[in-house]
Amino acid sequence: MGDWYVTRVVVDRVPILVLVSSASLVAVVTRAQDLRTLPDRLPDLVRTRLRRLGASNELAGAEVLAMSPVLVSKTQDRSVLGILVDFGKLMSHLLPEIWNEGDFIDIEAHFAETPCFLKRSFNDIVFPKEKALELLGAQWGAG
């Protein structure tokens, strides 16, 4: 699934993290709490997200195992960063007026079906859910 990028957004004075896979552009949305532990929590967040996408336990487990160790570094891909910023801006528009963390699942599902343009060509359109499952299958088998 490649590198994971993260940004912090604030909705109704609540800090939220939006994380995006550089390879598939699939998003994970979670509360921004105890940021120092994010590298330790990222594999579980990814596993849960992949399972919600429909990936098998085997595929999700193989991907999480490949993520070790989690390292934090500077951004390498500005186009992924742009998509991450766009997703962050959409958050407040997609959440209902009265929301809770359970609504993050709906936001993730919306982002998974959102066409993303990396290189501005029709052939380069990425649908995150399709791309994530395609990449997992290619990397780890049909599982």
C-alpha positions in Angstrom: 0.0 0.0 0.0 3.1 2.2 0.0 3.8 5.0 2.4 1.1 6.6 4.5 0.6 10.3 4.7 -1.2 12.1 7.5 -2.8 15.5 8.1 -4.6 17.0 11.0 -7.9 18.7 10.6 -10.2 20.3 13.1 -13.9 19.9 12.9 -16.1 21.5 15.6 -12.9 22.1 17.6 -12.1 18.4 17.6 -8.8 17.4 16.1 -9.0 14.6 13.5 -6.3 12.7 11.6 -6.8 11.8 7.9 -4.3 9.2 6.7 -3.9 8.2 3.0 -2.0 5.4 1.4 0.3 6.7 -1.3 -0.2 3.7 -3.6 -4.0 3.3 -3.4 -5.2 6.6 -1.9 -7.4 4.7 0.5 -8.1 6.8 3.6 -8.2 6.2 7.3 -10.0 8.7 9.6 -9.4 8.7 13.4 -9.3 11.1 16.3 -6.1 12.9 16.8 -5.1 11.7 20.2 -1.8 10.7 21.7 0.1 11.4 18.4 3.3 9.9 19.8 1.7 6.5 19.6 0.4 6.8 16.0 3.3 4.7 14.6 2.4 1.9 17.0 -1.4 2.2 16.3 -1.1 2.6 12.5 -0.9 -1.2 11.7 -4.2 -1.8 13.6 -5.8 1.2 12.0 -4.8 -0.1 8.5 -5.9 -3.7 9.3 -9.3 -2.5 10.4 -9.7 -0.3 7.3 -8.6 -3.0 4.9 -11.1 -5.4 6.5 -13.9 -2.8 6.0 -12.9 -2.6 2.3 -13.5 -6.3 2.0 -9.9 -7.6 2.2 -9.6 -11.0 3.8 -7.9 -11.5 7.1 -4.9 -13.0 5.3 -4.4 -10.1 2.9 -4.9 -7.5 5.6 -2.5 -9.4 7.9 0.2 -9.7 5.2 0.0 -6.0 4.5 0.3 -5.1 8.2 3.2 -7.4 8.7 5.0 -5.7 5.7 4.5 -2.3 7.5 6.9 -3.1 10.2 8.7 -1.1 11.4 6.7 2.1 11.0 9.0 5.1 10.4 8.1 8.8 10.4 9.7 11.0 7.8 9.1 14.0 5.5 6.6 14.0 2.7 7.9 12.5 -0.6 5.0 12.9 -3.0 3.2 16.3 -3.4 0.4 14.9 -5.5 -0.6 12.5 -2.6 -0.3 15.4 -0.2 -2.7 17.4 -2.4 -5.3 14.6 -2.3 -4.8 14.4 1.5 -5.4 18.1 1.9 -8.6 17.8 -0.3 -9.9 15.0 1.8 -9.2 17.0 4.9 -11.1 20.0 3.6 -14.1 17.7 2.7 -14.4 16.4 6.3 -16.5 19.2 7.7 -18.9 19.0 4.7 -19.4 15.3 4.9 -20.0 14.9 8.6 -23.6 15.4 9.8 -24.4 18.4 12.0 -24.2 16.2 15.1 -21.5 13.6 14.7 -19.4 11.1 16.5 -16.5 8.8 15.6 -18.8 6.2 14.2 -19.4 8.7 11.3 -15.8 8.3 10.3 -16.6 5.0 8.7 -19.0 6.7 6.4 -16.4 9.3 5.6 -13.8 6.6 4.8 -16.4 4.9 2.5 -17.0 8.1 0.7 -13.3 8.8 0.2 -12.9 5.1 -1.1 -15.3 5.8 -3.9 -14.0 9.3 -4.8 -12.1 9.4 -8.1 -8.7 10.9 -7.5 -6.4 12.4 -10.2 -2.7 12.0 -9.7 -1.4 13.1 -13.0 -4.4 14.8 -14.6 -5.0 12.2 -17.3 -8.1 10.1 -17.6 -6.0 7.0 -17.5 -4.5 8.1 -14.2 -7.8 8.3 -12.3 -7.6 6.2 -9.1 -10.6 4.9 -7.3 -9.1 4.2 -3.8 -11.2 1.1 -2.9 -10.6 -0.6 -6.2 -6.9 0.3 -6.2 -6.4 -1.0 -2.7 -7.9 -4.4 -3.3 -6.1 -4.6 -6.7 -2.7 -3.9 -5.0 -3.4 -6.3 -2.1 -4.3 -9.1 -4.5 -1.2 -8.4 -6.7 1.2 -8.3 -3.8 -0.2 -11.0 -1.5 -2.4 -13.2 -3.7 -6.1 -13.7 -3.9 -6.5 -14.3 -0.2 
